[in-house]
Amino acid sequence: MPEPELTSLERTALYKSLGNPLRRRILEYLGSHEEANSTVLARVLGESSGTTSYHLRKLAEQRLIEEIPEKSGGRERWWRALPFRHTTPDPATMTAEEYAAAEHLALLKIDVDSELFRRAHQEYRGPDGWAQVMRAGTWMTREEVGEFVREYQALLDRYGHAREDAPEGARPVSVRLYAVPAPVGEWGREPTGP
């Protein structure tokens, strides 16, 4: 599914939403439990239903969640998470406000990713277990790195499932990829391309 084109203002609002602790908890709950209303979320998250209702509406405005019309009626509105994929643009193209919001969100993600890394090592039970860890190093051109990431995404699309289409026995799995080049001049030779 192609990503929607977002303006700088829309991306800034998105990063701020995803960096908001309560909105992140709401999205995590909907991701785990499929659906909820403001009353359920208020009870689970220790907030007022007015507060959770406000944040649900904001998440809906950004197309991160949607109302479930067949369950909603009157003042009771039920919500579910929407599939979401976003690639952050080149920081050099961002406004100062957008960059600050993206940086704040990135720092929060580092904490989550560090915890996942620890869990992966703690839960590793060999090559046939659920938790897998792989680290590698190689030489690539910038173009090859781009192609590798596109093929990596295609593999995730091929083997991954939406919750409603997941086969029996499937579990939510967190997957991370970092492709980071060595600093210029490391390894005893300068790069030949841009």
Solvent accessible surface area in square Angstrom, and as a share of the most:
residue,aa,sasa,rsa
1,M,154,0.69
2,P,122,0.77
3,E,61,0.28
4,P,85,0.53
5,E,168,0.75
6,L,28,0.14
7,T,80,0.47
8,S,32,0.20
9,L,143,0.71
10,E,75,0.34
11,R,37,0.14
12,T,8,0.04
13,A,46,0.36
14,L,6,0.03
15,Y,4,0.01
16,K,104,0.44
17,S,1,0.01
18,L,26,0.13
19,G,5,0.05
20,N,43,0.22
21,P,97,0.61
22,L,19,0.09
23,R,31,0.11
24,R,49,0.18
25,R,102,0.37
26,I,0,0.00
27,L,34,0.17
28,E,104,0.47
29,Y,35,0.13
30,L,2,0.01
31,G,40,0.39
32,S,73,0.47
33,H,100,0.45
34,E,89,0.40
35,E,57,0.26
36,A,0,0.00
37,N,12,0.06
38,S,24,0.16
39,T,81,0.47
40,V,26,0.15
41,L,0,0.00
42,A,11,0.09
43,R,169,0.62
44,V,73,0.42
45,L,21,0.11
46,G,67,0.64
47,E,67,0.30
48,S,66,0.43
49,S,52,0.34
50,G,50,0.48
51,T,48,0.28
52,T,0,0.00
53,S,33,0.21
54,Y,95,0.36
55,H,23,0.10
56,L,1,0.00
57,R,103,0.38
58,K,63,0.27
59,L,0,0.00
60,A,29,0.23
61,E,114,0.51
62,Q,41,0.18
63,R,133,0.48
64,L,6,0.03
65,I,2,0.01
66,E,63,0.28
67,E,55,0.25
68,I,4,0.02
69,P,92,0.58
70,E,131,0.59
71,K,88,0.37
72,S,26,0.17
73,G,48,0.46
74,G,81,0.78
75,R,239,0.87
76,E,86,0.38
77,R,96,0.35
78,W,44,0.15
79,W,11,0.04
80,R,79,0.29
81,A,39,0.31
82,L,52,0.26
83,P,98,0.62
84,F,100,0.42
85,R,88,0.32
86,H,50,0.22
87,T,98,0.57
88,T,64,0.37
89,P,39,0.24
90,D,85,0.44
91,P,76,0.48
92,A,94,0.73
93,T,92,0.54
94,M,23,0.10
95,T,73,0.42
96,A,89,0.69
97,E,94,0.42
98,E,0,0.00
99,Y,98,0.37
100,A,56,0.43
101,A,9,0.07
102,A,13,0.10
103,E,83,0.37
104,H,96,0.43
105,L,7,0.03
106,A,47,0.36
107,L,105,0.52
108,L,53,0.26
109,K,95,0.40
110,I,99,0.50
111,D,96,0.50
112,V,60,0.35
113,D,27,0.14
114,S,40,0.26
115,E,82,0.37
116,L,38,0.19
117,F,104,0.44
118,R,127,0.47
119,R,105,0.38
120,A,23,0.18
121,H,92,0.41
122,Q,123,0.54
123,E,73,0.33
124,Y,92,0.35
125,R,177,0.65
126,G,15,0.14
127,P,113,0.71
128,D,146,0.75
129,G,25,0.24
130,W,147,0.52
131,A,18,0.14
132,Q,92,0.41
133,V,47,0.27
134,M,168,0.75
135,R,197,0.72
136,A,90,0.69
137,G,74,0.71
138,T,100,0.58
139,W,154,0.54
140,M,79,0.35
141,T,72,0.42
142,R,152,0.55
143,E,116,0.52
144,E,89,0.40
145,V,47,0.27
146,G,23,0.22
147,E,78,0.35
148,F,90,0.38
149,V,61,0.35
150,R,147,0.54
151,E,98,0.44
152,Y,48,0.18
153,Q,54,0.24
154,A,58,0.45
155,L,92,0.46
156,L,64,0.32
157,D,76,0.39
158,R,171,0.62
159,Y,139,0.53
160,G,43,0.41
161,H,105,0.47
162,A,48,0.37
163,R,110,0.40
164,E,144,0.64
165,D,100,0.52
166,A,42,0.33
167,P,73,0.46
168,E,180,0.81
169,G,58,0.56
170,A,50,0.39
171,R,136,0.50
172,P,134,0.84
173,V,95,0.55
174,S,67,0.43
175,V,70,0.40
176,R,114,0.41
177,L,62,0.31
178,Y,144,0.55
179,A,50,0.39
180,V,123,0.71
181,P,116,0.73
182,A,46,0.35
183,P,91,0.57
184,V,118,0.68
185,G,34,0.33
186,E,88,0.39
187,W,178,0.63
188,G,77,0.74
189,R,153,0.56
190,E,106,0.47
191,P,82,0.52
192,T,142,0.82
193,G,46,0.44
194,P,140,0.88
